[in-house]
Structures are given as structure tokens and as C-alpha cells.
């Protein structure tokens, strides 16, 4: 196992050196595919910049478990004191863009797969390294799921401190427009669209939907952008604003949209309904085993590829979410070592059907 852990850390260090911003992951996908085939000896499958492998003992009639992490990163933010695409080692930490989100999960799940697939398991096993996660792109997990076999349950590797997110909020973004009538600001004419938009924005600020849960709380909606006007002396005939909505498991995005259509006077349009909230039963065998290992269960406010999965999934991986998308992002080497051991202990011989 010590050799496996070292190989995983070495792979992460090599991956850090290859930029893979969302929708531009080809170089990293090429390298990872070559490593899996030539160094690890697995046959790979590929769709665009998504790579997946199946255990050799894949058989019909058994449940299928997906191990997933993403290869893309955001672009480096301002404030880095180290080179983002250099693996800088200091006091047991590895600094570099994508170390925490999501490189540590990517390599930990891959090497856990290599251990688990060497012996017969009571389930089929798939490892998938997906693209475009950071932008919820349509050529990432959404496209990959159209060619994968039927999945019964997934572990999504994201930085959770190896505690289990058994529910995750969804996302819907609304583009809203309040309509008025243009006029001269010096005269009492026109119908100011800004004032109409303010009424809707205040409604959004002051109201919540009644159904909420202990894990995810209420639906969270926030006005995040406002734009109106062409010049100072013209009453604006339109005021646009954007609403960020984080859904819980009590409401579908479609239901929330229909409710807001009845409450807001502005014209509203959803950019997408596809990023749904997700949850898994606390009685699922994977969740029960995680809990028996002394790990906590929680609800996650941040989005992942779980939003595109229409089957049970749990978010469970090394690292800390607070380090993601920050300057001098890092992972602790021992977090990767712990993750590989924990994934294997969790899944080896586990009945998930």
C-alpha cells in the first residue's frame, strides 16, 4: 500500500504541471490516459476529454459503482505567492493549482480503483475522470453519462475532509427583466423600470419557501447583478437583474421557477433547469459504512457533478473545500494517503445492492 500511495502522490505532482482550465483539458487528459494505460496497465475509454476504466470482472446483473473526480480547474486567482503550475513541497504540503480541487480526489480514487479491481467485488466498478466540472459544461459528466453503463451509486471525489456530503444543493440562475416606459428625467413622464425591479428584488430578499431540511436548510436565492439605464436624463424602460438560486431536495428547479413566476412582476428566464439538488438515503450501505468508520454526514452548499447524476451519490474526498479556488491552494500528502486507505476499507467486499 505504501508504494500505491507514493505513486498517487507522484502522479498528482505531474498533473499539477499541466494546465487544464475548464473546456481546455486535452493535454492533461492525454497525459492521464497514457499514465493509466502504460504505467498502470488498464484499458481506457475516452469521450472528448473524459476518461473512464472498468474493472475486468464487469458482469451484467450486478450493481455498478462509479468512482468520479474531475480533471479541470479554475484559472488561478490573484495573490499566488508560488507558481500555480509547479508542485511546491513544504512541510508535508503540496502547493499547486488543482491540488485540493480536485487532484487529490482524482489520484486517490484512481489508485483505490487499482487496489479494489485486483480482486473479485460484489459489484461492477467504474472509475471516471470527467471534464468541465467547474463550469457544469455539457461535454463533461452530462455527456459521459450517455455512454456509461447504468450506474446504481456513485462516490464523487471532492474536498470534504473525508466526511460525507449526503445531500447537495442544486443551482438555477434566473435572468430577469422589469419593463417600464422611457421618458425625460426632467419631466413627470415615463414609467421607471428600476422601481419595478426594486419591488421584485425586495420580495426575493424578504421571502423564503416553507419546505426545508436539516441537511440543506431552505432554498437560498440571492440577487447578484443589476443593470439599467442608458444615460442620466432618461427614465429607463428596462432594468435587468440576475438571481442565483440554490435549491434543496424539497423542490425541483422547475417548481421553484413556477412559484417565482406567480410572485414576481418581472419577466424571468432560467438559464437551465439541469443542475438539480441531490441526496442519498442515510440507510444506503455506503453511507452506513462511512458512518460506522466514524465520519460525519452533512449537506453541502457547493455544486459538483452530482447535480447531473440521476442516481444516488455521495460526495466524499480528501482536502478542505475552503482551500478551493484560492491563492496557494494545497493538499497535505497524508490526506491523500488517508483517502486511499479509507476508500479501500470502505468498498472492499461491500455489498451495495
CORWO-V756702 format. One line per field, one symbol per residue. ss: DSSP state (~ for helix, > for strand, _ for the rest). psi: psi as a letter, one per 20 degrees, with the letter a starting at -180 (. if undefined). A space follows every 50 residues. Layout:
# CORWO-V756702
ss->???
psi->???
This chain:
# CORWO-V756702
ss->_~~~~~~~~~~~~~~~____>____~~~~~~~~~~~~~~_____>>>__> >>>>_________>>>>>>>__>______________>>>__>>>___~~ ~~~~~~~~~~~~~~~~_______>>>>>>>__~~~_____~~~~______ __>>>>___>___>>>>>_>>>>>>>>>>_>_>>______>_~~~~~~~~ ~~~~~~______>___>__>>>>>>>>>_____>>__>>>>>>>>>>___ __~~~~~~~~~~~___>>>>_______>>_____~~~~~~~~____>>>> ____~~~~___>>>>____>~~~______>>>~~~~~~~~~~~~~~~___ ___
psi->hhgggghggggghhhhioqmqpjljgghggggggghghhijqpqqpocjp pqqqqhkpqqiqqpppoprqirrrqprqipirohkpopppliqoqqpjgg nkhghghghghgghghiiqpqkrqppppoqrkhijlqijchghhiiiqrp phqqoooqnjkkroojqpqappppoqpppbpqrphiqmrroohghghggh hhgghiqqqhprrhgibrpopppiqppqqhrhjpppiqoqqppppoqaii prhgggghghhihqhqpqpphqjinqqqrqpijqhgghgghijjqqprpp iqqaihiipkrqqpporqaphiiqkrqlqrqpghhgggggghgghgiojp oi.
